[in-house]
Amino acid sequence: MRLESTNDIHALVMGERAKAVSEREWHHRLRGYGYAIRDDAEGAYVTSILRGGALCRLN
């Protein structure tokens, strides 16, 4: 699965959050797609596990 835009990534991440019963399961599900959630002073954002860069912010 190749996601083209930050909107696609955000939709996937939030869709997986709706399916997960816990934060831990959500993070595990995202790792399967190659993503992780990171927090900083401004909030949470999605990163690529392979590239390590921020992809989009979570509101």
Helices and strands as residue ranges (DSSP letters): H 6-19, H 23-33, E 35-40, E 43-48, E 54-57
